[in-house]
Amino acid sequence: MPRTGENIYKRKDGRYEGRYIKGYDINGKAKLGYVYARTYTEVKDKLAQCRISARNDIKPVDSNMLLTDWIRQWIESQKQIKLTTKTMYYSHLENHIESNIGKTQLKRLNEDIVQAFVDYLTARYSPKSVHAIFSMLRLALSEAHRRRYIADIYSSIKLPKVRQKEVRVLTAGEQKRLEKVIFESNNQYDIGILLCLYTGIRIGELCALKWENINLTDAIITINKTVQRVKNTDNKTKTRINFDTPKSQSSSRIIPIPQFLVNILAKYKRNDGYILRENGKFTDTRNISRRFKQLLKTADIRDMNYHCLRHTFSSRALELGFDAKTLSEILGHSSVTTTLNLYAHALPEHKRKEMEKLNMLYESPSDQIVN
């Protein structure tokens, strides 16, 4: 038996044998190398040298495999990624890479070709889109590099700078008009919009929400599922519905809800089933989005997408003095930095109010003069 993690065995002839991965074949199967010595320590030292040599030894794959074929193979090997991510990867491959550098043989790929591809994308798409496409490409190339198929041809690629897009939020007046329209419509369907406006949950999280996830006694909502439309790979229909866990570990969360929202939800409380449902089934995100657009028109509010409700909640929260850490956890962000980068536009007035508190500390020297 080898010692844990060492891959060193004692042979019947008394010698020690060490095994290491010296490379991979085109199908991803590891190719082993072997070293031998009379003592355990000696073979261990030999293994260490061989592993260093293997890491530095670039062995271009002896194959005519095209980059497109390699990326497809790599995507299918990613068993841990979500279906939505896999669908996005295939979209990047089929819409951008396949018709461009996808026909390049993996062994002929180099940094100049990759940079030219990025420059081509930069001239046609937004910096954010270019970063998203290249992010997937870089992961696939990184795996090819790890297997010694190619050199590192991706680390030095120059990408366009991403400028933070201004986040659209409802003004305080628009929010009041929207809430008035929702109140007057007396439509159970619209409680979802209020829920998003005052908790910041995403539309997919709303449509996957069931009554069992809402505890009105403790005034909390548990977010542990999301629903999205994804590309259908069987080609029978363009898209299909996919239920999954939220986008990241931090997105699974418990959100306290204000009392007025508890009172509204209590009117429609059922024992089970989806919060928003049609004929006993969940409500499609597209239907919720359409309803939101109708309410905007009725309230005389210029058009905006549904996600702006989440942005509005975040901005209002910061204006009211929420600390960034608390808000980050409510939103399900992976870090406070993400929250602050997204909603920096809402901070100036909050900063001013906070700084004004220092007035109570200052005492004018003239006021301190004792007659």
C-alpha positions as CSV (number, residue, x, y, z in Angstrom):
1,M,0.0,0.0,0.0
2,P,1.3,3.5,-0.8
3,R,1.6,6.1,1.9
4,T,-1.2,8.7,1.7
5,G,-0.8,10.8,-1.4
6,E,2.7,9.6,-2.2
7,N,2.0,6.9,-4.9
8,I,5.0,5.0,-3.7
9,Y,4.9,1.2,-3.5
10,K,7.3,-1.5,-2.2
11,R,7.8,-4.2,-4.9
12,K,8.3,-7.9,-4.3
13,D,12.0,-7.5,-5.3
14,G,12.5,-5.1,-2.4
15,R,12.8,-2.0,-4.4
16,Y,10.4,1.0,-4.2
17,E,8.4,2.1,-7.2
18,G,7.0,5.7,-7.5
19,R,4.3,6.7,-10.0
20,Y,3.5,10.2,-11.3
21,I,1.4,11.7,-14.1
22,K,3.7,12.8,-16.9
23,G,0.9,13.9,-19.3
24,Y,-2.5,13.2,-20.8
25,D,-3.6,11.7,-24.1
26,I,-6.1,13.4,-26.3
27,N,-9.0,11.8,-24.5
28,G,-7.9,13.2,-21.2
29,K,-6.5,9.8,-19.9
30,A,-3.5,10.2,-17.6
31,K,-0.2,8.8,-18.8
32,L,1.9,7.5,-16.0
33,G,5.7,7.7,-15.5
34,Y,7.6,5.4,-13.1
35,V,10.8,5.7,-11.0
36,Y,12.6,3.1,-9.0
37,A,15.0,3.1,-6.0
38,R,16.3,0.9,-3.2
39,T,15.0,3.2,-0.5
40,Y,11.7,5.1,0.1
41,T,13.5,8.4,0.6
42,E,15.4,8.0,-2.7
43,V,12.4,7.2,-4.8
44,K,10.5,10.1,-3.2
45,D,13.2,12.5,-4.2
46,K,13.2,11.1,-7.8
47,L,9.4,11.6,-7.9
48,A,9.7,15.2,-6.9
49,Q,12.2,15.9,-9.7
50,C,10.1,14.1,-12.3
51,R,6.9,16.0,-11.3
52,I,8.7,19.3,-11.6
53,S,10.0,18.2,-15.0
54,A,6.5,17.1,-16.1
55,R,5.1,20.5,-15.2
56,N,7.6,22.4,-17.2
57,D,7.5,20.0,-20.2
58,I,5.0,21.3,-22.7
59,K,4.0,18.5,-25.1
60,P,1.7,19.7,-27.8
61,V,-1.1,17.2,-28.5
62,D,-0.3,15.0,-31.4
63,S,-3.7,15.4,-33.0
64,N,-5.6,17.4,-35.6
65,M,-8.3,18.2,-33.0
66,L,-10.0,21.5,-33.6
67,L,-10.5,24.1,-30.9
68,T,-14.2,23.7,-31.2
69,D,-14.0,20.0,-30.6
70,W,-11.8,20.5,-27.6
71,I,-14.1,23.1,-26.0
72,R,-17.1,20.8,-26.5
73,Q,-15.2,17.9,-24.9
74,W,-14.2,20.3,-22.0
75,I,-17.7,21.5,-21.5
76,E,-19.1,18.0,-21.2
77,S,-16.4,17.1,-18.7
78,Q,-17.6,19.9,-16.3
79,K,-19.9,17.8,-14.2
80,Q,-20.0,20.3,-11.3
81,I,-21.4,23.3,-13.2
82,K,-25.1,24.2,-13.4
83,L,-27.2,23.6,-16.5
84,T,-27.6,27.4,-17.0
85,T,-23.8,27.8,-17.0
86,K,-23.4,24.9,-19.4
87,T,-26.0,26.4,-21.7
88,M,-24.2,29.8,-21.6
89,Y,-20.9,28.1,-22.5
90,Y,-22.5,26.4,-25.5
91,S,-24.0,29.7,-26.6
92,H,-20.5,31.4,-26.5
93,L,-19.0,28.5,-28.4
94,E,-21.7,28.3,-31.1
95,N,-22.3,32.0,-31.6
96,H,-18.8,33.4,-31.4
97,I,-15.9,30.9,-31.3
98,E,-17.0,28.2,-33.7
99,S,-17.2,30.4,-36.7
100,N,-14.0,32.3,-35.9
101,I,-11.0,30.5,-34.3
102,G,-13.0,27.3,-33.7
103,K,-11.6,25.7,-36.8
104,T,-8.0,26.2,-35.7
105,Q,-6.2,23.0,-34.7
106,L,-5.4,23.0,-31.0
107,K,-1.7,22.3,-31.6
108,R,-1.5,25.4,-33.9
109,L,-3.2,27.8,-31.6
110,N,-1.1,30.6,-30.3
111,E,-1.3,33.9,-28.3
112,D,-1.5,36.1,-31.5
113,I,-4.6,34.1,-32.7
114,V,-6.3,34.4,-29.4
115,Q,-5.6,38.1,-29.1
116,A,-6.9,38.7,-32.7
117,F,-10.1,36.9,-31.7
118,V,-10.5,39.1,-28.6
119,D,-9.9,42.2,-30.7
120,Y,-12.5,41.1,-33.2
121,L,-15.0,40.7,-30.4
122,T,-14.1,44.0,-28.9
123,A,-14.9,45.8,-32.2
124,R,-18.4,44.3,-32.2
125,Y,-19.6,43.7,-28.7
126,S,-19.7,45.4,-25.3
127,P,-16.7,45.0,-23.0
128,K,-18.9,43.0,-20.6
129,S,-19.8,40.5,-23.4
130,V,-16.2,40.2,-24.5
131,H,-15.1,39.4,-20.9
132,A,-17.8,36.8,-20.6
133,I,-16.9,35.0,-23.8
134,F,-13.2,35.1,-23.1
135,S,-13.7,33.9,-19.5
136,M,-15.1,30.6,-20.8
137,L,-12.4,30.3,-23.5
138,R,-9.7,30.9,-20.9
139,L,-11.0,28.1,-18.7
140,A,-10.9,25.7,-21.6
141,L,-7.4,26.8,-22.7
142,S,-6.2,26.6,-19.1
143,E,-7.3,22.9,-18.9
144,A,-5.5,22.2,-22.3
145,H,-2.4,23.8,-20.8
146,R,-2.7,21.8,-17.6
147,R,-2.7,18.6,-19.8
148,R,0.4,19.9,-21.6
149,Y,-1.4,20.2,-25.0
150,I,-0.6,23.9,-25.4
151,A,1.6,26.5,-23.8
152,D,0.1,29.4,-21.7
153,I,-1.4,31.4,-24.5
154,Y,-4.2,33.1,-22.5
155,S,-2.7,34.8,-19.4
156,S,-1.3,37.9,-21.3
157,I,-4.4,38.6,-23.5
158,K,-5.4,42.3,-23.3
159,L,-9.1,42.8,-22.8
160,P,-11.3,45.9,-23.1
161,K,-12.0,47.8,-19.9
162,V,-15.5,47.4,-18.5
163,R,-17.2,50.6,-17.4
164,Q,-19.7,50.3,-14.7
165,K,-23.2,50.8,-16.3
166,E,-25.5,53.1,-14.4
167,V,-28.1,51.1,-12.6
168,R,-31.7,52.1,-13.4
169,V,-33.9,52.4,-10.3
170,L,-37.3,53.7,-9.5
171,T,-37.4,57.2,-8.1
172,A,-39.2,57.6,-4.7
173,G,-42.1,59.1,-6.6
174,E,-42.2,56.4,-9.2
175,Q,-42.1,53.7,-6.5
176,K,-45.1,55.3,-4.7
177,R,-47.1,55.4,-8.0
178,L,-46.3,51.8,-8.7
179,E,-47.4,50.7,-5.2
180,K,-50.6,52.7,-5.6
181,V,-51.4,51.0,-8.9
182,I,-50.7,47.6,-7.3
183,F,-53.0,48.4,-4.3
184,E,-55.8,49.6,-6.6
185,S,-55.6,46.5,-8.9
186,N,-56.1,44.2,-5.9
187,N,-54.6,41.5,-8.0
188,Q,-53.0,38.6,-6.1
189,Y,-50.6,38.2,-9.0
190,D,-49.0,41.5,-8.0
191,I,-47.9,40.5,-4.5
192,G,-44.8,39.1,-6.2
193,I,-43.8,42.5,-7.4
194,L,-44.1,44.0,-3.9
195,L,-42.1,41.1,-2.6
196,C,-39.2,41.8,-5.0
197,L,-39.5,45.5,-4.3
198,Y,-39.1,45.0,-0.5
199,T,-36.8,42.0,-0.3
200,G,-34.6,42.3,-3.4
201,I,-35.2,38.7,-4.5
202,R,-34.6,37.8,-8.2
203,I,-37.5,37.0,-10.6
204,G,-36.4,33.4,-10.8
205,E,-36.3,33.1,-7.0
206,L,-39.8,34.6,-6.9
207,C,-41.3,32.2,-9.4
208,A,-39.8,29.2,-7.6
209,L,-41.0,30.4,-4.2
210,K,-43.6,28.2,-2.4
211,W,-45.7,28.9,0.7
212,E,-43.7,26.5,2.7
213,N,-40.7,28.8,2.2
214,I,-42.6,31.7,4.0
215,N,-42.9,31.7,7.8
216,L,-45.3,34.5,8.7
217,T,-44.9,33.8,12.4
218,D,-41.2,34.4,12.4
219,A,-41.5,36.9,9.4
220,I,-38.9,35.2,7.3
221,I,-38.5,33.9,3.7
222,T,-36.2,31.1,2.8
223,I,-34.7,31.3,-0.7
224,N,-33.4,27.9,-1.8
225,K,-34.6,27.5,-5.4
226,T,-34.7,29.4,-8.6
227,V,-36.3,28.8,-12.0
228,Q,-34.9,29.9,-15.4
229,R,-35.6,29.3,-19.1
230,V,-32.6,27.6,-20.7
231,K,-31.8,26.5,-24.2
232,N,-33.2,23.1,-25.0
233,T,-30.5,20.8,-26.3
234,D,-32.9,18.2,-27.8
235,N,-34.1,20.8,-30.4
236,K,-37.8,19.9,-29.8
237,T,-38.4,23.4,-28.4
238,K,-36.2,26.4,-28.3
239,T,-36.2,26.7,-24.5
240,R,-37.3,24.7,-21.5
241,I,-37.8,25.4,-17.8
242,N,-35.1,24.5,-15.3
243,F,-35.5,24.4,-11.5
244,D,-32.2,24.6,-9.6
245,T,-30.5,25.8,-6.5
246,P,-29.7,29.6,-6.6
247,K,-26.7,30.8,-8.6
248,S,-24.2,30.6,-5.7
249,Q,-23.9,29.3,-2.2
250,S,-24.5,32.8,-0.8
251,S,-27.7,33.1,-2.8
252,S,-29.3,30.4,-0.6
253,R,-30.4,32.6,2.2
254,I,-33.0,33.6,4.8
255,I,-34.5,37.1,4.5
256,P,-36.5,38.8,7.3
257,I,-39.5,40.6,6.0
258,P,-41.2,43.8,7.3
259,Q,-44.5,43.5,9.1
260,F,-46.6,45.3,6.4
261,L,-45.5,42.6,4.0
262,V,-46.4,39.9,6.5
263,N,-49.9,41.4,6.7
264,I,-50.3,41.5,2.9
265,L,-49.0,37.9,2.4
266,A,-51.3,36.7,5.2
267,K,-54.4,37.7,3.0
268,Y,-53.4,35.2,0.4
269,K,-51.7,32.5,2.5
270,R,-52.2,28.9,1.4
271,N,-51.0,25.7,3.0
272,D,-48.9,24.7,0.1
273,G,-48.1,25.3,-3.6
274,Y,-46.3,28.2,-5.3
275,I,-46.8,31.8,-4.1
276,L,-47.6,32.8,-7.7
277,R,-49.3,30.1,-9.7
278,E,-51.4,29.5,-12.8
279,N,-53.7,26.4,-12.9
280,G,-51.9,25.0,-9.9
281,K,-48.5,25.3,-11.5
282,F,-45.7,27.8,-11.1
283,T,-45.9,31.1,-13.0
284,D,-43.5,31.6,-15.9
285,T,-40.9,34.4,-15.4
286,R,-42.0,35.8,-18.8
287,N,-45.6,36.3,-17.6
288,I,-44.4,38.1,-14.4
289,S,-42.2,40.3,-16.6
290,R,-45.2,41.1,-18.9
291,R,-47.4,42.0,-16.0
292,F,-44.7,44.3,-14.6
293,K,-44.6,46.1,-17.9
294,Q,-48.4,46.6,-17.8
295,L,-48.2,48.1,-14.3
296,L,-45.4,50.5,-15.4
297,K,-47.6,51.8,-18.2
298,T,-50.6,52.3,-15.9
299,A,-48.4,54.1,-13.4
300,D,-46.9,56.3,-16.2
301,I,-43.4,55.1,-15.5
302,R,-40.9,54.8,-18.3
303,D,-39.9,51.3,-19.4
304,M,-37.5,49.3,-17.3
305,N,-36.7,45.6,-16.9
306,Y,-37.9,43.5,-13.9
307,H,-34.4,43.3,-12.4
308,C,-34.6,47.0,-11.7
309,L,-36.9,46.2,-8.7
310,R,-33.9,44.5,-7.1
311,H,-31.7,47.5,-7.8
312,T,-34.5,49.8,-6.4
313,F,-34.6,47.8,-3.2
314,S,-30.9,48.0,-2.8
315,S,-30.7,51.7,-3.4
316,R,-33.6,52.4,-0.9
317,A,-31.9,50.2,1.7
318,L,-28.6,52.2,1.4
319,E,-30.5,55.5,1.6
320,L,-32.2,54.3,4.8
321,G,-28.8,53.5,6.3
322,F,-28.5,49.7,5.9
323,D,-24.9,48.7,6.5
324,A,-23.3,47.1,3.4
325,K,-22.6,43.7,5.1
326,T,-26.3,43.2,6.0
327,L,-27.5,44.3,2.6
328,S,-25.0,42.0,0.9
329,E,-26.3,39.0,2.8
330,I,-30.0,39.9,2.1
331,L,-29.2,40.2,-1.6
332,G,-27.2,36.9,-1.6
333,H,-24.0,38.5,-3.0
334,S,-20.8,36.6,-2.5
335,S,-19.0,39.6,-1.1
336,V,-19.6,43.1,0.3
337,T,-17.4,44.4,-2.6
338,T,-20.0,43.2,-5.1
339,T,-22.7,45.1,-3.4
340,L,-20.7,48.3,-3.1
341,N,-19.5,48.2,-6.7
342,L,-23.1,47.8,-7.9
343,Y,-24.7,50.5,-5.8
344,A,-22.0,53.1,-5.3
345,H,-24.4,55.6,-7.0
346,A,-26.7,55.4,-4.0
347,L,-24.0,56.2,-1.5
348,P,-23.2,59.9,-1.9
349,E,-26.3,61.2,-0.1
350,H,-25.9,58.5,2.6
351,K,-22.3,59.5,3.1
352,R,-23.3,63.1,3.5
353,K,-25.9,62.3,6.2
354,E,-23.4,60.1,8.1
355,M,-20.7,62.9,8.0
356,E,-23.2,65.4,9.3
357,K,-23.4,63.4,12.5
358,L,-19.9,64.7,13.2
359,N,-21.4,68.2,13.9
360,M,-22.4,67.1,17.3
361,L,-18.8,66.3,18.2
362,Y,-17.3,69.7,17.3
363,E,-17.3,72.5,19.8
364,S,-16.2,75.9,18.5
365,P,-13.2,77.3,20.4
366,S,-15.1,80.5,20.8
367,D,-17.8,78.6,22.7
368,Q,-15.2,77.2,25.0
369,I,-13.9,80.6,26.2
370,V,-14.9,81.2,29.8
371,N,-15.5,84.8,30.8
